[in-house]
Amino acid sequence: MRDAVTADTDRGRRDELAAFLRDRRARVDRAAVNMPPAPRSRVPGLRREEVAALAGVSVTWYTWLEQARPINPSRSVLEAVARLFALSAPETDYLLRLGGHPGGWMSSGRADDVPPHVHHLLESFAGPAFLLAADWSIVAWNAAYAGLYTRISSLDADERNLLWLVFTDPELRELMPDWRAQSRRFAGEFRAAVGPAIGTADLSALVARLSAASPDFARVWADRAVETFSSRERMFDHPTLGRVVYEEHKLVPLDAPGHQLVLYLG
């Protein structure tokens, strides 16, 4: 009975994946992907052959997807199709999950993807708070966090990654009296958070760059520790405030997929 239920669930998922792809393919603006207008006798959008060519997959394989055949599309291919179809972050998340992959972190996670009310929530919080993208880039923060970690506002965007800063910024290390234990925990939490996506080009590049820049990171990363985040006490030795202690919490905004709101409660 369980096998039959599983088979029905898989079939339902594949049927919805096929229907979703057909629907979004028909909505593609041909001019936006540098394709000539469709003949009047045809429905708008792209043909399957055009999707295959533009996404870099075989026509047969893509046709099978739209026919709900029992194939396993890779995450990278589904992401390529999502980009081609100009899917929103929630649509991309939905497509990935229909294809059998975890959603969430792969949403683009840029600062301009965050709804204004999430920024408002961040600014309204009295204690230090910041917003992490899926790759742990810090994409927004409030004034209290800028007061705690004063360099955040002057960093270039490509430097503003929490894992990178924990292991490479001497000022942040000085702020953390328990740096050795906390940095190891950060590395384990990062590995758990990104999961199988650690093999993607961007994250592989981040790990390689960190390993070259920080022997401490290279040593910790080689241990392959995996940590689940749990709210905990965080201590900082601030140059003017002295020792300050916060309770750290993380929230995941449902309307900002791929982001985590990190709050320090005093």
HELIX and SHEET records of a PDB file:
HELIX    1   1 ARG A    2  ARG A   27  1                                  26    
HELIX    2   2 ARG A   30  VAL A   33  5                                   4    
HELIX    3   3 ARG A   48  ALA A   55  1                                   8    
HELIX    4   4 VAL A   59  GLU A   66  1                                   8    
HELIX    5   5 ARG A   75  LEU A   84  1                                  10    
HELIX    6   6 ALA A   89  LEU A   98  1                                  10    
HELIX    7   7 ALA A  111  ASP A  113  5                                   3    
HELIX    8   8 PRO A  116  SER A  124  1                                   9    
HELIX    9   9 ALA A  143  LEU A  148  1                                   6    
HELIX   10  10 THR A  150  SER A  154  5                                   5    
HELIX   11  11 ALA A  157  GLU A  159  5                                   3    
HELIX   12  12 LEU A  162  THR A  168  1                                   7    
HELIX   13  13 PRO A  170  LEU A  175  1                                   6    
HELIX   14  14 TRP A  179  VAL A  194  1                                  16    
HELIX   15  15 GLY A  195  GLY A  199  5                                   5    
HELIX   16  16 ALA A  201  ALA A  213  1                                  13    
HELIX   17  17 PRO A  215  ALA A  222  1                                   8    
SHEET    1   A 5 ILE A 138  TRP A 141  0                                        
SHEET    2   A 5 ALA A 129  LEU A 132 -1                                        
SHEET    3   A 5 GLN A 260  LEU A 265 -1                                        
SHEET    4   A 5 GLY A 242  LEU A 251 -1                                        
SHEET    5   A 5 ARG A 232  HIS A 238 -1                                        
END                                                                             
